[in-house]
Amino acid sequence: MEKIYSRETLATYRMLLSAQMQRLRFGLKDAYRREESQIRDQLSQARTTDEITHASRMALEHLGIGGVNVYRFNRDSNYFKSMEREALQGTSRYDTARLIAPGEKSHFIASGLEILVVDRLKFDGFSDTDRTQAEIDLESDLIKYFGDDYAKVFADRTAVLQEALRYNLYIRYPGYDKYDMVIMANHHVKNAQRVKAGIPPLPIFQSEYQAAVVLETLKSLQPSITSELIKAELMRIDRLQLLRAGTAHDLHMALDQIRDHRELFEMLLTNLPAQFMRNEKNSYVHRSSIMLFDDDEGALRIVAARNLNDSLMRSTVIKPGEGIAGEVFRTGKPILETDTKSSELFVDRDDSSKVAKGSFMSVPIKFEDHTFGVLNVRSNHPHAFKPADLQHLETLASILASKMRLTSLMTMDGLTKVLYQRRWGVERLNSMFEEAKKHNHAMTFIIFDADHFKRINDTYSHGAGDSVLIGIASAIHRFILAHKDMYRDHVEIRWGGEELVIGLLGVSRKKAEELANQLREEIKQQKFTFFGEEITVTASAGIAVYPIHGPNVESLANNADKALYSAKHKSRDRVIVYDPNDPEMKEIALP
């Protein structure tokens, strides 16, 4: 029998139900207020952009909104870049910087709104272009979560699939300078799993009342998050400026401690990543290199690099005006490419499809009117570098150039211009020797001496002798550079008088003898003309190799010298390797 209630009873029930709903609403609002208080506490403890980003994502999850992606938006370039994403969702399509296309994201950005809930099936407020892009995005998401053939597999449930992915929540926090933080939240991952399991999808909000309270809470939090973002960015800039000033100071101070260009190069490239940080842990710098101009080749070659394989370092030869580095060297002016994919200097290569996305800076290593080479920095991220970054790189390159100029004057032989003075050359030899011992590499010491040099001086003058030494030194320099693939490191030294030394790291006894004989033949090919007479000059060489011919640089030098004396004694114009069992070498008494 159906129970009949009086009007008074129904009215009483309605009043009780209304009161109950009111208590639930007050309870819900009170719960969100407590959550908001906790979120503010977390934000007050955050010191970096990453910590604020994480706190903001957690805030939405505490408010019942999952599937959060956090982006950094550049108002100047309209580029989105993912800062943090929900682990379940995997790689975001905005993991690297991307220009936003028309659609819900661009609609939200263009609208100037701070919070927007988008129903992608209704496209409220969208232009025709936005609507078309939103439909493409929805289709893309359907394929992403349910597969290419979703329309067949879920033929009877297409409406349910669309319902699962129709809502997105966008929140904007204006940040420092031209950057905003944008959060996109939805239940897409969870809803895809629910639909596949036959469970109805979840809406973003369980009720209109919950939606109103959550949006009110988010608006209340916006000023705090914006304020913390600005403070964190200003602190980051202060730290970066201090770090960059310290690096410049360290480079200046290196002059008193470092005489070798290579050590300066290593110091600079090692410290570069920390100068251009993407976040607290990762740098924008993925590769860097220093290229110097070789007068003999008339081209730039890589002399030091980070994250660049050895074969590419040896094979890269760039003429002035070629590519970015060549253009920077030719003009003496820096170049910043914020997007290598769209750069003419990159795309003009034979196969533009192989050009990797990213950013690139190249600055001249220049002292007054002389350009030594270029300093290059590469990032895998488009729009990673700004004009201020280029200016800082210029500062470092100018310091490097001044050090190179000064150390060149101090360490290079004044006559040949391409060989080290003996004092600094020995330092390089000792450094290479330590590397050989540490990594169990061979190290070769070759000493060349011009044959009948005194006769040239006496017959044609000391000026003629100087010309011969310069010619032999240039031949050595060209030869060694042309055979870079044969050794790990090298040094060329004016040892004294007409004696010229080559140190080669990672070259065996047999290979050293082959190279020395090739070089001896090249020296003999040179022609010198004095007082109308054309002459040919020959040279002899002695070789000693670590570890078989000595435990240190001094012993290698003595034994190579003994081998040289033997070559001179036997007929000149020949190469001899030190042999401890040769009785003739044992009897040689060095002066």
Summary of the structure (lengths in Angstrom):
residues: 591
radius of gyration: 36.0
end to end distance: 130.1
largest distance: 138.9
contacts: 1856
relative contact order: 0.06
helix: 52%
strand: 21%
